[in-house]
Amino acid sequence: MSKRSPASLEVKLHVVRLCLEHKSNPNYEAKQRGLSSHTVREWIRKYKADGLDELKESRTWKTYSKEFKLAAVNEVLSGRFSVEEATNKHHISSRSVLIKWITKYTNEIELKPTHKGKGLSHMNKGRKTTFEERIEIAQYTIANELDYQKAIEKYGVSYQQVYAWVRKYQAGREEALQDNRGRKKPVEELEEHERLKLRIKELEARNEYLEMENDFAKKLAEIKRRNTR
């Protein structure tokens, strides 16, 4: 299992500038760092929208009103803006967040406001996890474009836990995911079948995300066709 290169602010800025100056491209830079090309494109999008500050990773959860969500959703469904354009215009944390709102809206699920300290399951709770679980959860979150909520719901852990594990894993420090209490199981002690099992789960999570994106794109295209008739 390859290690992640640090995704510090300096690294993000370096990658973004290389791509914007056409000295490299998102696919190549993502492959070099064990990330998805969409993650690199998100860095570029955020930098172009709001500059350096937008590349800084925030520990706070963004809040959105119901009216705000509906406005962004309707702009995409009406065809006025693409998902990416609406994400940029409204300074939404990521396109996957907007996609989730649109999916709920088109499935007739009420869009509720996201308040500070709410909107995340198990916000202040956590649970004990094994070293392998922490690696798996970090991989799963990264494969799903840093969808912390999805990881929280799937694994029953807290936002603070997932955030810390992802940061450590992206920095290529799997050993930092060890629990300091009791005996540590060094990364080197992970047997080959354990590594392969984790890698398979990571790929399954990525495939699941890509299938969701593909289904969403088809559904959005169908909605736009109906609206133009």
Beta strands, then each sheet from edge to edge (+ up, - down):
end
